[in-house]
């Protein structure tokens, strides 16, 4: 069984119904996006653990 990536447990990992795939839903400005894409890091600095209960609370 393949190891799940941390994105699958992240609060910002959202399903895009228009394109039918999951994507990161965090809002970064242009400078933050360039820094995020250019830096090499082993884990996402924006990761926030989201279990089913906390995600539902966010949607309400």
C-alpha positions in Angstrom: 0.0 0.0 0.0 1.4 3.4 -1.0 2.2 5.9 1.7 -0.2 8.9 1.7 1.2 12.3 1.3 0.7 15.0 3.8 -1.4 16.9 1.4 -4.2 14.4 1.8 -4.5 15.4 5.5 -4.2 19.1 5.0 -7.0 21.6 5.7 -6.3 23.3 2.4 -6.4 20.2 0.2 -9.7 20.7 -1.7 -11.6 19.0 -4.5 -12.2 21.1 -7.5 -15.5 20.0 -9.0 -15.1 21.9 -12.2 -11.8 20.1 -13.1 -12.5 16.9 -11.0 -9.2 16.8 -9.1 -7.8 17.8 -5.8 -5.7 20.9 -5.4 -4.1 23.1 -2.7 -6.6 25.9 -1.9 -4.3 28.2 0.1 -4.2 31.7 -1.2 -0.7 33.0 -1.8 0.2 36.3 -3.4 2.6 36.4 -6.3 5.7 36.8 -4.1 4.7 34.0 -1.7 4.0 31.7 -4.6 7.4 32.3 -6.2 9.1 31.7 -2.8 7.0 28.5 -2.2 7.9 27.1 -5.7 11.6 28.1 -5.6 12.5 26.9 -2.1 13.3 23.2 -1.5 11.7 22.0 1.6 10.7 18.5 2.7 7.4 19.5 4.2 4.9 22.2 3.3 5.3 25.3 5.5 1.6 26.0 5.1 0.4 22.5 6.2 -2.4 22.6 8.7 -3.8 19.2 9.9 -7.5 18.9 9.1 -9.5 16.0 10.3 -13.1 15.4 9.1 -14.5 17.3 12.1 -12.4 20.4 11.7 -13.0 20.5 7.9 -16.8 20.3 8.4 -16.6 23.2 11.0 -14.8 25.3 8.4 -17.5 24.6 5.8 -20.4 25.6 8.0 
